[in-house]
């Protein structure tokens, strides 16, 4: 859930609570008992929903932390692979350079066994 969505849920919950609390008071003052009880029931239901949502959010936090840890390890692994690939590339470039230098210098003289005459 995004931060913006959470903010809207909190704002909606607060507005809903104030409307029902105020409605219960106004209905009770006007002598509308059933109407006031309806607002009180909605307040109790709102409290229950908030408790359920908070409990569910607390349960999902460890899963989020685990996912973040896994992503961190994955990022470290990809960085290590990238470093090794760069080292392999450097070694290949060095070998090509050495082979080119050898090709430019010509064939290496072969060593003659000692004691052999010209």
C-alpha positions as CSV (number, residue, x, y, z in Angstrom):
1,X,0.0,0.0,0.0
2,X,1.4,3.4,-0.9
3,X,1.9,6.2,1.5
4,X,-0.7,8.3,-0.3
5,X,-3.3,5.5,0.0
6,X,-2.5,5.1,3.7
7,X,-3.0,8.9,4.2
8,X,-6.3,8.9,2.5
9,X,-7.5,5.9,4.6
10,X,-6.5,7.7,7.8
11,X,-8.3,10.9,6.7
12,X,-11.4,9.0,5.7
13,X,-11.4,7.2,9.0
14,X,-11.1,10.4,11.0
15,X,-13.8,12.1,9.0
16,X,-16.1,9.1,9.3
17,X,-15.5,9.0,13.1
18,X,-16.3,12.7,13.6
19,X,-19.4,12.6,11.5
20,X,-20.8,9.6,13.5
21,X,-19.8,11.0,16.9
22,X,-21.4,14.3,16.0
23,X,-24.5,12.5,14.5
24,X,-24.9,10.4,17.6
25,X,-24.8,13.6,19.8
26,X,-27.2,15.5,17.6
27,X,-29.6,12.5,17.3
28,X,-29.5,12.0,21.1
29,X,-30.3,15.7,21.8
30,X,-33.2,15.6,19.3
31,X,-34.6,12.5,21.1
32,X,-34.0,10.1,18.2
33,X,-32.8,7.1,20.1
34,X,-32.7,4.6,17.2
35,X,-30.8,7.1,15.0
36,X,-28.3,7.8,17.9
37,X,-27.8,4.0,18.4
38,X,-27.1,3.6,14.7
39,X,-24.3,6.2,14.9
40,X,-22.9,4.5,18.0
41,X,-23.0,1.1,16.3
42,X,-21.1,2.7,13.3
43,X,-18.5,4.1,15.7
44,X,-18.0,0.6,17.3
45,X,-17.7,-0.9,13.9
46,X,-15.2,1.7,12.8
47,X,-13.1,0.9,15.9
48,X,-13.2,-2.8,15.1
49,X,-12.2,-2.2,11.5
50,X,-9.2,-0.1,12.6
51,X,-8.1,-2.7,15.1
52,X,-8.3,-5.4,12.4
53,X,-6.4,-3.2,9.9
54,X,-3.6,-2.4,12.5
55,X,-3.3,-6.1,13.4
56,X,-3.0,-7.0,9.7
57,X,-0.4,-4.3,9.1
58,X,1.7,-5.6,12.0
59,X,1.6,-9.1,10.6
60,X,2.7,-8.0,7.1
61,X,5.7,-6.0,8.4
62,X,8.0,-9.0,8.9
63,X,7.2,-10.1,5.3
64,X,8.1,-6.7,4.1
65,X,11.4,-6.8,6.0
66,X,12.2,-10.2,4.7
67,X,11.6,-9.1,1.1
68,X,13.8,-6.0,1.7
69,X,16.6,-8.3,3.0
70,X,16.3,-10.6,0.0
71,X,16.4,-7.6,-2.4
72,X,19.6,-6.4,-0.6
73,X,21.2,-9.8,-1.0
74,X,20.2,-10.0,-4.6
75,X,21.6,-6.5,-5.3
76,X,24.9,-7.5,-3.6
77,X,25.0,-10.7,-5.7
78,X,24.5,-8.8,-8.9
79,X,27.2,-6.3,-8.0
80,X,29.6,-9.2,-7.3
81,X,28.8,-10.8,-10.6
82,X,29.3,-7.5,-12.4
83,X,32.7,-7.0,-10.8
84,X,33.8,-10.6,-11.8
85,X,32.6,-10.0,-15.4
86,X,34.6,-6.8,-15.5
87,X,37.7,-8.7,-14.3
88,X,37.1,-11.4,-17.0
89,X,36.8,-8.7,-19.6
90,X,40.1,-7.0,-18.5
91,X,41.9,-10.4,-18.6
92,X,40.6,-11.0,-22.2
93,X,41.7,-7.5,-23.3
94,X,45.1,-8.1,-21.8
95,X,45.4,-11.5,-23.6
96,X,44.4,-10.0,-27.0
97,X,47.0,-7.2,-26.5
98,X,49.7,-9.7,-25.7
99,X,48.8,-11.8,-28.7
100,X,48.9,-8.8,-31.0
101,X,52.3,-7.8,-29.7
102,X,53.6,-11.3,-30.3
103,X,52.2,-11.3,-33.8
104,X,53.9,-7.9,-34.6
105,X,57.3,-9.1,-33.2
106,X,57.3,-12.2,-35.3
107,X,57.9,-15.7,-34.4
108,X,60.0,-16.4,-31.3
109,X,63.4,-17.9,-32.0
110,X,63.6,-21.5,-31.1
111,X,66.1,-22.5,-28.6
112,X,68.8,-24.9,-29.9
113,X,70.0,-27.7,-27.8
114,X,73.4,-27.1,-26.4
115,X,76.2,-28.8,-28.2
116,X,74.6,-28.6,-31.6
117,X,76.8,-27.1,-34.3
118,X,75.7,-24.6,-36.9
